[in-house]
Amino acid sequence: MKIAIASDHAGFELKEAIKTAFPEYEFEDFGTHSVDSMDYPDTGAPAAKAVAAGKADRGILICGSGIGMSITANKVTGIRAALCTNTDVARLSRIHNDANVLCLAGRFTAIPYALQIVNNWLHSSFEGGRHQSRIQKIKILEGEQQ
């Protein structure tokens, strides 16, 4: 599985920890590459666009609170980004919402727990069924906005 990953300065340390903790995945790193202050849309938008275009299977985006990356990613048609603050929400974001981008709070989530969140998210699959019609309604809404 190929994962587009990106962060701002506040998420840099967690981004690097994720890449190290999950060597079985192929990561395309959209930056940032240091703790120097930068704007999260500059890395989050290209990563989300890679997922939407099918160049990556999923995405993981990290900023200080996770909110900025979530807002940015959800502006890209076809992206269902979920800001997940615990392992249960991460699992549900996949099985119920088919989230294709995970957003994390680099400043508010300890790295060991964040890695558990990522693990749950990566190992959960969309169950379809009654949830499929809900995803379809989101896709229709996206089409109406264009």
N, CA, C and O atoms as a DFTB+ gen file, in Angstrom:
584 C
 N C O
     1  1       0.848      -1.182       0.000
     2  2       0.000       0.000       0.000
     3  2       0.889       1.238       0.000
     4  3       1.852       1.320       0.762
     5  1       0.564       2.189      -0.848
     6  2       1.305       3.445      -0.916
     7  2       0.537       4.516      -0.157
     8  3      -0.663       4.700      -0.357
     9  1       1.247       5.216       0.715
    10  2       0.635       6.235       1.562
    11  2       1.304       7.579       1.309
    12  3       2.523       7.710       1.422
    13  1       0.494       8.572       0.966
    14  2       0.972       9.949       0.888
    15  2       0.994      10.487       2.313
    16  3      -0.007      10.412       3.024
    17  1       2.127      11.024       2.725
    18  2       2.246      11.532       4.091
    19  2       2.795      12.949       4.043
    20  3       3.673      13.265       3.240
    21  1       2.264      13.796       4.914
    22  2       2.700      15.189       4.951
    23  2       2.459      15.762       6.339
    24  3       1.618      15.283       7.100
    25  1       3.217      16.794       6.636
    26  2       3.040      17.493       7.908
    27  2       3.463      18.942       7.747
    28  3       4.070      19.334       6.750
    29  1       3.125      19.717       8.756
    30  2       3.750      21.021       8.905
    31  2       4.830      20.853       9.971
    32  3       5.130      19.730      10.378
    33  1       5.407      21.946      10.419
    34  2       6.480      21.890      11.407
    35  2       6.037      21.221      12.710
    36  3       6.828      20.518      13.340
    37  1       4.792      21.431      13.119
    38  2       4.301      20.863      14.379
    39  2       4.076      19.360      14.293
    40  3       4.010      18.685      15.320
    41  1       3.959      18.836      13.096
    42  2       3.744      17.407      12.916
    43  2       4.954      16.656      12.403
    44  3       4.897      15.444      12.192
    45  1       6.051      17.374      12.202
    46  2       7.238      16.764      11.597
    47  2       7.736      15.542      12.374
    48  3       7.979      14.492      11.780
    49  1       7.889      15.669      13.681
    50  2       8.418      14.566      14.492
    51  2       7.516      13.336      14.400
    52  3       8.018      12.220      14.261
    53  1       6.218      13.514      14.472
    54  2       5.290      12.392      14.370
    55  2       5.330      11.783      12.971
    56  3       5.279      10.561      12.831
    57  1       5.421      12.607      11.946
    58  2       5.498      12.092      10.571
    59  2       6.693      11.157      10.423
    60  3       6.575      10.069       9.860
    61  1       7.826      11.582      10.926
    62  2       9.035      10.759      10.827
    63  2       8.881       9.463      11.629
    64  3       9.337       8.406      11.192
    65  1       8.246       9.541      12.792
    66  2       8.022       8.346      13.618
    67  2       7.113       7.350      12.909
    68  3       7.334       6.142      12.994
    69  1       6.099       7.840      12.216
    70  2       5.184       6.957      11.484
    71  2       5.927       6.226      10.381
    72  3       5.761       5.017      10.219
    73  1       6.737       6.934       9.627
    74  2       7.490       6.294       8.533
    75  2       8.412       5.201       9.069
    76  3       8.570       4.155       8.439
    77  1       9.012       5.441      10.216
    78  2       9.912       4.457      10.827
    79  2       9.139       3.266      11.388
    80  3       9.588       2.126      11.270
    81  1       7.991       3.520      11.991
    82  2       7.217       2.469      12.670
    83  2       6.499       1.526      11.715
    84  3       6.129       0.419      12.106
    85  1       6.297       1.944      10.474
    86  2       5.536       1.137       9.514
    87  2       6.340       0.908       8.233
    88  3       5.956       1.380       7.163
    89  1       7.460       0.184       8.345
    90  2       8.326      -0.013       7.168
    91  2       7.699      -0.877       6.080
    92  3       8.196      -0.910       4.955
    93  1       6.619      -1.572       6.401
    94  2       5.963      -2.434       5.416
    95  2       5.153      -1.636       4.396
    96  3       4.672      -2.197       3.411
    97  1       5.001      -0.340       4.625
    98  2       4.253       0.517       3.704
    99  2       5.216       1.390       2.911
   100  3       6.300       1.736       3.380
   101  1       4.799       1.735       1.710
   102  2       5.563       2.665       0.881
   103  2       5.013       4.063       1.140
   104  3       3.832       4.324       0.907
   105  1       5.862       4.952       1.616
   106  2       5.452       6.323       1.900
   107  2       5.993       7.267       0.838
   108  3       7.170       7.207       0.485
   109  1       5.133       8.135       0.334
   110  2       5.587       9.263      -0.469
   111  2       5.472      10.478       0.430
   112  3       4.372      10.879       0.811
   113  1       6.608      11.059       0.765
   114  2       6.680      12.146       1.735
   115  2       6.591      13.492       1.014
   116  3       7.479      13.859       0.245
   117  1       5.512      14.213       1.274
   118  2       5.285      15.513       0.658
   119  2       5.839      16.660       1.506
   120  3       5.608      17.827       1.192
   121  1       6.570      16.338       2.579
   122  2       7.156      17.354       3.430
   123  2       6.248      17.632       4.625
   124  3       5.184      17.028       4.759
   125  1       6.646      18.490       5.434
   126  2       7.837      19.280       5.433
   127  2       9.011      18.408       5.874
   128  3       8.824      17.295       6.365
   129  1      10.203      18.925       5.693
   130  2      11.390      18.130       5.981
   131  2      12.220      18.717       7.117
   132  3      13.404      18.409       7.256
   133  1      11.591      19.562       7.927
   134  2      12.276      20.142       9.080
   135  2      11.229      20.703      10.043
   136  3      10.029      20.661       9.773
   137  1      11.703      21.221      11.155
   138  2      10.797      21.835      12.126
   139  2      10.666      23.340      11.900
   140  3      10.094      24.045      12.731
   141  1      11.190      23.831      10.787
   142  2      11.048      25.250      10.462
   143  2       9.583      25.562      10.154
   144  3       8.912      24.800       9.458
   145  1       9.104      26.665      10.668
   146  2       7.708      27.050      10.491
   147  2       7.328      27.131       9.014
   148  3       8.068      27.668       8.190
   149  1       6.157      26.585       8.708
   150  2       5.636      26.609       7.337
   151  2       4.123      26.498       7.390
   152  3       3.548      26.295       8.459
   153  1       3.475      26.631       6.233
   154  2       2.016      26.607       6.147
   155  2       1.526      25.222       5.744
   156  3       1.937      24.697       4.709
   157  1       0.655      24.627       6.548
   158  2       0.194      23.256       6.318
   159  2      -0.457      23.020       4.955
   160  3      -0.320      21.913       4.436
   161  1      -1.158      23.983       4.334
   162  2      -1.726      23.677       3.010
   163  2      -0.659      23.382       1.948
   164  3      -0.928      22.700       0.959
   165  1       0.557      23.908       2.168
   166  2       1.617      23.712       1.177
   167  2       2.056      22.259       1.058
   168  3       2.560      21.851       0.011
   169  1       1.875      21.479       2.105
   170  2       2.205      20.048       2.044
   171  2       0.950      19.183       2.036
   172  3       0.915      18.140       1.384
   173  1      -0.075      19.615       2.756
   174  2      -1.304      18.821       2.855
   175  2      -2.074      18.722       1.559
   176  3      -2.565      17.647       1.213
   177  1      -2.191      19.823       0.833
   178  2      -2.959      19.803      -0.418
   179  2      -2.335      18.886      -1.465
   180  3      -3.059      18.089      -2.062
   181  1      -1.025      18.957      -1.719
   182  2      -0.449      18.028      -2.703
   183  2      -0.597      16.559      -2.299
   184  3      -0.811      15.702      -3.156
   185  1      -0.485      16.266      -1.016
   186  2      -0.654      14.883      -0.560
   187  2      -2.088      14.421      -0.777
   188  3      -2.315      13.310      -1.256
   189  1      -3.055      15.259      -0.430
   190  2      -4.467      14.906      -0.634
   191  2      -4.775      14.732      -2.114
   192  3      -5.512      13.822      -2.492
   193  1      -4.220      15.590      -2.947
   194  2      -4.435      15.479      -4.393
   195  2      -3.856      14.177      -4.940
   196  3      -4.413      13.594      -5.870
   197  1      -2.745      13.719      -4.371
   198  2      -2.164      12.440      -4.801
   199  2      -3.104      11.284      -4.491
   200  3      -3.245      10.364      -5.296
   201  1      -3.748      11.325      -3.329
   202  2      -4.721      10.283      -2.975
   203  2      -5.922      10.360      -3.918
   204  3      -6.366       9.338      -4.441
   205  1      -6.438      11.545      -4.133
   206  2      -7.613      11.718      -4.995
   207  2      -7.339      11.259      -6.423
   208  3      -8.236      10.749      -7.095
   209  1      -6.107      11.438      -6.886
   210  2      -5.735      11.059      -8.250
   211  2      -5.374       9.585      -8.377
   212  3      -5.107       9.105      -9.478
   213  1      -5.364       8.861      -7.254
   214  2      -5.017       7.446      -7.289
   215  2      -3.524       7.178      -7.320
   216  3      -3.103       6.046      -7.560
   217  1      -2.719       8.201      -7.081
   218  2      -1.263       8.026      -7.045
   219  2      -0.806       7.464      -5.704
   220  3       0.319       6.981      -5.578
   221  1      -1.674       7.529      -4.715
   222  2      -1.452       6.919      -3.401
   223  2      -2.771       6.295      -2.973
   224  3      -3.844       6.783      -3.327
   225  1      -2.680       5.211      -2.207
   226  2      -3.887       4.516      -1.752
   227  2      -4.594       5.258      -0.626
   228  3      -5.822       5.314      -0.577
   229  1      -3.802       5.825       0.275
   230  2      -4.334       6.569       1.416
   231  2      -3.367       7.687       1.763
   232  3      -2.257       7.753       1.235
   233  1      -3.802       8.563       2.656
   234  2      -2.949       9.654       3.098
   235  2      -2.976       9.805       4.599
   236  3      -3.965       9.478       5.256
   237  1      -1.872      10.307       5.138
   238  2      -1.772      10.655       6.555
   239  2      -1.212      12.069       6.620
   240  3      -0.124      12.340       6.111
   241  1      -1.966      12.973       7.255
   242  2      -1.582      14.375       7.344
   243  2      -1.541      14.801       8.804
   244  3      -2.435      14.467       9.582
   245  1      -0.499      15.540       9.171
   246  2      -0.304      15.922      10.563
   247  2       0.030      17.402      10.657
   248  3       0.927      17.890       9.970
   249  1      -0.691      18.107      11.505
   250  2      -0.328      19.478      11.863
   251  2      -0.482      19.590      13.380
   252  3      -0.660      18.578      14.058
   253  1      -0.417      20.784      13.909
   254  2      -0.474      20.931      15.360
   255  2      -1.724      20.346      15.982
   256  3      -1.642      19.531      16.901
   257  1      -2.883      20.755      15.486
   258  2      -4.153      20.262      16.023
   259  2      -4.792      19.196      15.150
   260  3      -5.692      18.488      15.600
   261  1      -4.343      19.071      13.915
   262  2      -4.962      18.183      12.940
   263  2      -6.115      18.839      12.203
   264  3      -6.562      18.338      11.171
   265  1      -6.596      19.951      12.722
   266  2      -7.759      20.615      12.134
   267  2      -7.419      21.263      10.797
   268  3      -8.161      21.107       9.828
   269  1      -6.318      21.978      10.737
   270  2      -5.939      22.646       9.495
   271  2      -5.736      21.676       8.350
   272  3      -6.189      21.920       7.232
   273  1      -5.056      20.574       8.628
   274  2      -4.847      19.562       7.587
   275  2      -6.172      18.934       7.175
   276  3      -6.388      18.661       5.994
   277  1      -7.058      18.705       8.135
   278  2      -8.362      18.119       7.831
   279  2      -9.178      19.040       6.929
   280  3      -9.768      18.588       5.948
   281  1      -9.212      20.313       7.255
   282  2      -9.943      21.273       6.429
   283  2      -9.340      21.325       5.032
   284  3     -10.064      21.294       4.037
   285  1      -8.026      21.402       4.960
   286  2      -7.340      21.455       3.665
   287  2      -7.665      20.236       2.823
   288  3      -8.073      20.366       1.669
   289  1      -7.488      19.059       3.390
   290  2      -7.696      17.818       2.629
   291  2      -9.130      17.692       2.149
   292  3      -9.370      17.245       1.027
   293  1     -10.082      18.079       2.979
   294  2     -11.492      17.933       2.615
   295  2     -11.951      18.924       1.553
   296  3     -13.091      18.844       1.097
   297  1     -11.102      19.847       1.152
   298  2     -11.396      20.731       0.019
   299  2     -11.117      20.036      -1.316
   300  3     -11.531      20.527      -2.366
   301  1     -10.427      18.911      -1.282
   302  2     -10.067      18.174      -2.496
   303  2     -11.172      17.167      -2.804
   304  3     -11.502      16.326      -1.968
   305  1     -11.739      17.256      -3.996
   306  2     -12.810      16.342      -4.402
   307  2     -12.337      14.898      -4.308
   308  3     -11.261      14.548      -4.792
   309  1     -13.154      14.072      -3.679
   310  2     -12.833      12.658      -3.540
   311  2     -12.145      12.296      -2.247
   312  3     -11.938      11.118      -1.957
   313  1     -11.791      13.293      -1.470
   314  2     -11.119      13.029      -0.195
   315  2     -12.142      13.007       0.931
   316  3     -13.029      13.856       1.020
   317  1     -11.986      12.011       1.778
   318  2     -12.759      11.899       3.007
   319  2     -11.737      11.832       4.143
   320  3     -11.335      10.754       4.578
   321  1     -11.332      13.009       4.607
   322  2     -10.310      13.104       5.648
   323  2     -10.972      13.102       7.015
   324  3     -11.979      13.775       7.234
   325  1     -10.396      12.341       7.927
   326  2     -10.930      12.230       9.283
   327  2      -9.848      12.589      10.293
   328  3      -8.766      12.001      10.296
   329  1     -10.150      13.552      11.144
   330  2      -9.280      13.886      12.262
   331  2      -9.591      12.895      13.371
   332  3     -10.681      12.910      13.943
   333  1      -8.638      12.043      13.667
   334  2      -8.863      10.963      14.639
   335  2      -8.011      11.190      15.875
   336  3      -6.793      11.342      15.789
   337  1      -8.668      11.210      17.017
   338  2      -7.985      11.458      18.281
   339  2      -7.889      10.221      19.160
   340  3      -7.284      10.265      20.231
   341  1      -8.480       9.117      18.716
   342  2      -8.325       7.865      19.453
   343  2      -8.467       6.680      18.502
   344  3      -8.866       6.837      17.347
   345  1      -8.139       5.508      19.001
   346  2      -8.098       4.311      18.154
   347  2      -9.474       3.884      17.672
   348  3      -9.606       3.389      16.552
   349  1     -10.494       4.063      18.488
   350  2     -11.847       3.673      18.075
   351  2     -12.362       4.551      16.942
   352  3     -12.941       4.050      15.978
   353  1     -12.154       5.848      17.053
   354  2     -12.582       6.760      15.991
   355  2     -11.822       6.448      14.703
   356  3     -12.399       6.505      13.616
   357  1     -10.548       6.122      14.812
   358  2      -9.763       5.770      13.622
   359  2     -10.361       4.554      12.921
   360  3     -10.520       4.548      11.701
   361  1     -10.686       3.541      13.691
   362  2     -11.281       2.326      13.112
   363  2     -12.627       2.648      12.466
   364  3     -12.895       2.223      11.343
   365  1     -13.462       3.388      13.164
   366  2     -14.784       3.729      12.633
   367  2     -14.697       4.621      11.400
   368  3     -15.540       4.530      10.507
   369  1     -13.686       5.479      11.347
   370  2     -13.541       6.340      10.168
   371  2     -13.308       5.521       8.906
   372  3     -13.662       5.944       7.806
   373  1     -12.719       4.365       9.072
   374  2     -12.498       3.478       7.920
   375  2     -13.725       2.611       7.657
   376  3     -14.212       2.568       6.528
   377  1     -14.236       1.918       8.681
   378  2     -15.296       0.932       8.422
   379  2     -16.639       1.582       8.113
   380  3     -17.440       1.007       7.375
   381  1     -16.903       2.768       8.660
   382  2     -18.184       3.435       8.405
   383  2     -18.097       4.524       7.345
   384  3     -19.032       4.705       6.565
   385  1     -16.979       5.255       7.311
   386  2     -16.882       6.447       6.462
   387  2     -15.925       6.298       5.292
   388  3     -15.811       7.205       4.467
   389  1     -15.235       5.166       5.210
   390  2     -14.256       4.935       4.146
   391  2     -13.275       6.101       4.039
   392  3     -12.929       6.531       2.939
   393  1     -12.830       6.609       5.188
   394  2     -11.871       7.717       5.194
   395  2     -10.611       7.292       4.457
   396  3     -10.029       6.246       4.747
   397  1     -10.200       8.112       3.504
   398  2      -8.986       7.795       2.754
   399  2      -7.808       8.663       3.176
   400  3      -6.697       8.489       2.677
   401  1      -8.045       9.588       4.087
   402  2      -6.975      10.397       4.664
   403  2      -7.186      10.466       6.177
   404  3      -8.273      10.792       6.653
   405  1      -6.134      10.157       6.910
   406  2      -6.117      10.251       8.369
   407  2      -5.403      11.538       8.749
   408  3      -4.297      11.796       8.275
   409  1      -6.020      12.344       9.593
   410  2      -5.391      13.556      10.102
   411  2      -5.122      13.385      11.592
   412  3      -5.942      12.846      12.335
   413  1      -3.961      13.856      12.004
   414  2      -3.528      13.701      13.390
   415  2      -3.059      15.033      13.960
   416  3      -2.631      15.927      13.230
   417  1      -3.152      15.142      15.287
   418  2      -2.729      16.335      16.017
   419  2      -1.339      16.108      16.593
   420  3      -1.187      15.428      17.608
   421  1      -0.336      16.670      15.953
   422  2       1.039      16.481      16.397
   423  2       1.325      17.060      17.765
   424  3       2.172      16.541      18.491
   425  1       0.638      18.122      18.128
   426  2       0.886      18.771      19.419
   427  2       0.098      18.156      20.567
   428  3       0.425      18.390      21.730
   429  1      -0.925      17.378      20.263
   430  2      -1.826      16.905      21.310
   431  2      -1.926      15.391      21.420
   432  3      -2.706      14.882      22.225
   433  1      -1.150      14.666      20.625
   434  2      -1.200      13.207      20.658
   435  2       0.210      12.677      20.867
   436  3       1.092      12.911      20.041
   437  1       0.428      11.966      21.964
   438  2       1.745      11.377      22.222
   439  2       2.082      10.396      21.103
   440  3       1.211       9.677      20.612
   441  1       3.333      10.374      20.711
   442  2       3.736       9.539      19.577
   443  2       3.350       8.073      19.756
   444  3       2.805       7.490      18.819
   445  1       3.601       7.442      20.910
   446  2       3.210       6.026      21.015
   447  2       1.718       5.796      20.773
   448  3       1.333       4.820      20.128
   449  1       0.879       6.697      21.290
   450  2      -0.562       6.536      21.076
   451  2      -0.940       6.864      19.634
   452  3      -1.807       6.207      19.059
   453  1      -0.310       7.856      19.056
   454  2      -0.569       8.185      17.649
   455  2      -0.251       6.992      16.752
   456  3      -0.963       6.742      15.779
   457  1       0.796       6.264      17.067
   458  2       1.147       5.075      16.274
   459  2       0.072       3.999      16.401
   460  3      -0.183       3.269      15.442
   461  1      -0.560       3.889      17.569
   462  2      -1.685       2.957      17.727
   463  2      -2.875       3.400      16.877
   464  3      -3.553       2.572      16.269
   465  1      -3.122       4.701      16.839
   466  2      -4.203       5.232      16.003
   467  2      -3.942       4.887      14.543
   468  3      -4.829       4.398      13.844
   469  1      -2.724       5.143      14.090
   470  2      -2.354       4.841      12.702
   471  2      -2.515       3.355      12.425
   472  3      -3.053       2.976      11.384
   473  1      -2.059       2.514      13.334
   474  2      -2.165       1.067      13.147
   475  2      -3.625       0.637      12.990
   476  3      -3.955      -0.128      12.084
   477  1      -4.490       1.125      13.866
   478  2      -5.917       0.782      13.757
   479  2      -6.489       1.239      12.425
   480  3      -7.246       0.510      11.784
   481  1      -6.130       2.435      12.013
   482  2      -6.651       2.992      10.767
   483  2      -6.170       2.195       9.553
   484  3      -6.947       1.898       8.646
   485  1      -4.895       1.858       9.548
   486  2      -4.337       1.115       8.413
   487  2      -4.882      -0.306       8.315
   488  3      -4.961      -0.871       7.224
   489  1      -5.256      -0.882       9.452
   490  2      -5.719      -2.271       9.460
   491  2      -7.242      -2.407       9.502
   492  3      -7.765      -3.476       9.818
   493  1      -7.939      -1.339       9.186
   494  2      -9.405      -1.377       9.119
   495  2      -9.841      -1.162       7.680
   496  3      -9.199      -0.436       6.919
   497  1     -10.943      -1.808       7.321
   498  2     -11.455      -1.721       5.948
   499  2     -12.910      -1.271       5.945
   500  3     -13.661      -1.535       6.884
   501  1     -13.286      -0.600       4.892
   502  2     -14.664      -0.150       4.707
   503  2     -15.572      -1.362       4.609
   504  3     -15.293      -2.295       3.857
   505  1     -16.666      -1.348       5.375
   506  2     -17.563      -2.508       5.362
   507  2     -18.724      -2.358       4.389
   508  3     -19.499      -3.297       4.209
   509  1     -18.859      -1.193       3.757
   510  2     -19.908      -1.022       2.752
   511  2     -21.289      -1.130       3.359
   512  3     -21.570      -0.538       4.401
   513  1     -22.162      -1.898       2.695
   514  2     -23.521      -2.078       3.197
   515  2     -24.254      -0.763       3.324
   516  3     -24.259       0.052       2.402
   517  1     -24.881      -0.558       4.488
   518  2     -25.669       0.658       4.693
   519  2     -24.811       1.916       4.608
   520  3     -25.326       3.005       4.354
   521  1     -23.506       1.770       4.819
   522  2     -22.604       2.920       4.771
   523  2     -22.318       3.359       3.333
   524  3     -21.976       4.518       3.093
   525  1     -22.455       2.444       2.388
   526  2     -22.163       2.774       0.994
   527  2     -23.089       3.870       0.471
   528  3     -22.643       4.764      -0.249
   529  1     -24.358       3.808       0.822
   530  2     -25.289       4.837       0.337
   531  2     -24.947       6.207       0.925
   532  3     -25.185       7.234       0.289
   533  1     -24.402       6.221       2.110
   534  2     -24.012       7.491       2.738
   535  2     -22.817       8.103       2.013
   536  3     -22.754       9.313       1.791
   537  1     -21.876       7.242       1.652
   538  2     -20.711       7.712       0.893
   539  2     -21.166       8.228      -0.470
   540  3     -20.659       9.238      -0.958
   541  1     -22.109       7.541      -1.074
   542  2     -22.631       7.981      -2.373
   543  2     -23.279       9.361      -2.261
   544  3     -23.138      10.182      -3.168
   545  1     -23.973       9.622      -1.183
   546  2     -24.591      10.941      -0.985
   547  2     -23.531      12.033      -0.857
   548  3     -23.734      13.156      -1.319
   549  1     -22.412      11.708      -0.237
   550  2     -21.304      12.667      -0.143
   551  2     -20.746      12.944      -1.536
   552  3     -20.456      14.091      -1.878
   553  1     -20.598      11.895      -2.334
   554  2     -20.091      12.076      -3.701
   555  2     -21.036      12.944      -4.531
   556  3     -20.582      13.768      -5.325
   557  1     -22.331      12.768      -4.356
   558  2     -23.309      13.603      -5.062
   559  2     -23.163      15.056      -4.616
   560  3     -23.184      15.965      -5.446
   561  1     -23.016      15.276      -3.321
   562  2     -22.833      16.624      -2.794
   563  2     -21.581      17.271      -3.383
   564  3     -21.600      18.447      -3.745
   565  1     -20.504      16.512      -3.478
   566  2     -19.275      17.040      -4.082
   567  2     -19.527      17.491      -5.518
   568  3     -19.047      18.546      -5.935
   569  1     -20.270      16.703      -6.264
   570  2     -20.584      17.041      -7.646
   571  2     -21.409      18.307      -7.764
   572  3     -21.240      19.075      -8.712
   573  1     -22.297      18.532      -6.813
   574  2     -23.134      19.733      -6.816
   575  2     -22.320      20.990      -6.542
   576  3     -22.713      22.085      -6.943
   577  1     -21.197      20.838      -5.867
   578  2     -20.376      21.990      -5.495
   579  2     -19.453      22.442      -6.620
   580  3     -18.878      23.528      -6.550
   581  1     -19.310      21.637      -7.635
   582  2     -18.362      21.978      -8.711
   583  2     -18.984      22.862      -9.759
   584  3     -18.319      23.234     -10.726
